[in-house]
Amino acid sequence: MKGTEKQVNWATAIINGVMATIRANKANAQNSPIAPIRKEAEVWEYMEHRYETIMHSDKMQDASWIISHRDAEMFQPLRIMSRIETAARNLGGDMMAAAKKVLG
């Protein structure tokens, strides 16, 4: 990642925070006693995979870009899950189809 040491540390913290949120929600879903919530674990896993791919893109190698866009939806996994849930309602409840539509 390019940038000053301070920028790289800050950008890394942003990315680590996003991934920690995704992984914590995936674990919570996997351990839920409620079947529909356990099903969400697949969506969180898909989101985790997509983010790992995105985080290796050229744009994500610029610390200043990450810092400048830290409040953007792409760094807010709970907002993205909300979009997925909305899309799923429009797709007859299919969360994975919605996740693929929202996340690509």
C-alpha atoms as one frame of an Amber mdcrd trajectory, in Angstrom:
protein
   0.000   0.000   0.000   1.309   3.422  -0.852   1.193   6.469   1.372   2.964
   7.802   4.407   3.439   5.448   7.322   0.641   7.219   9.186  -1.716   6.950
   6.179  -0.921   3.272   5.648  -1.549   2.535   9.331  -4.855   4.430   9.262
  -6.011   2.800   5.998  -5.040  -0.621   7.314  -7.072   0.034  10.462 -10.088
   0.974   8.315  -9.815  -2.216   6.267  -9.223  -4.350   9.359 -12.310  -2.802
  10.976 -14.450  -3.638   7.948 -13.207  -7.223   7.864 -13.652  -7.626  11.633
 -17.262  -6.439  11.354 -17.954  -8.888   8.539 -16.308 -11.803  10.350 -18.043
 -11.050  13.660 -21.448 -10.904  11.985 -20.712 -14.118  10.095 -19.773 -15.861
  13.360 -22.872 -14.522  15.126 -25.067 -15.761  12.290 -23.410 -19.182  12.252
 -23.966 -19.572  15.990 -27.544 -18.333  16.042 -30.255 -20.714  17.221 -32.588
 -19.082  14.676 -32.477 -20.814  11.276 -33.097 -17.716   9.068 -30.277 -15.891
  10.828 -27.954 -18.891  10.374 -28.746 -18.645   6.652 -27.324 -15.094   6.700
 -23.906 -16.594   7.480 -23.649 -17.577   3.808 -24.233 -13.972   2.807 -21.627
 -12.698   5.272 -19.187 -15.291   3.934 -19.867 -14.158   0.376 -19.357 -10.539
   1.462 -16.092 -11.507   3.154 -14.861 -13.176  -0.042 -15.862 -10.188  -2.202
 -14.140  -7.766   0.177 -10.958  -9.801   0.203 -10.938  -9.569  -3.599 -11.754
  -5.854  -3.592  -9.089  -5.085  -1.001  -6.439  -6.377  -3.402  -7.526  -4.088
  -6.237  -5.295  -1.226  -7.372  -7.561   1.423  -5.827  -7.201  -0.202  -2.425
  -3.441   0.168  -2.572  -3.714   3.948  -2.152  -3.973   4.745   1.553  -5.111
   8.322   0.966  -7.999   7.101  -1.227  -9.164   4.703   1.484  -8.974   7.416
   4.128 -10.841   9.910   1.944 -13.610   7.381   1.303 -13.770   5.792   4.771
 -17.368   6.949   5.269 -18.493   5.589   1.897 -20.967   2.735   1.883 -18.322
   0.284   0.691 -16.629   0.584   4.082 -19.914   0.124   5.965 -20.784  -3.601
   5.854 -23.923  -3.201   7.980 -25.303  -0.662   5.499 -24.503  -3.051   2.670
 -26.284  -5.886   4.472 -29.296  -3.595   4.779 -29.203  -3.059   0.999 -28.948
  -6.819   0.499 -31.980  -7.392   2.729 -33.968  -4.800   0.761 -32.920  -6.379
  -2.536 -33.841  -9.824  -1.182 -37.384  -8.651  -0.472 -37.622  -7.641  -4.130
 -36.215 -11.018  -5.203 -38.648 -13.146  -3.237 -36.415 -13.471  -0.190 -33.336
 -14.903  -1.922 -30.502 -13.402   0.132 -27.675 -14.902  -1.941 -29.136 -13.617
  -5.201 -29.499 -10.221  -3.564 -25.912 -10.333  -2.271 -24.618 -11.138  -5.739
 -26.689  -8.308  -7.202 -25.471  -5.770  -4.621 -21.855  -6.912  -4.341 -21.306
  -8.156  -7.866
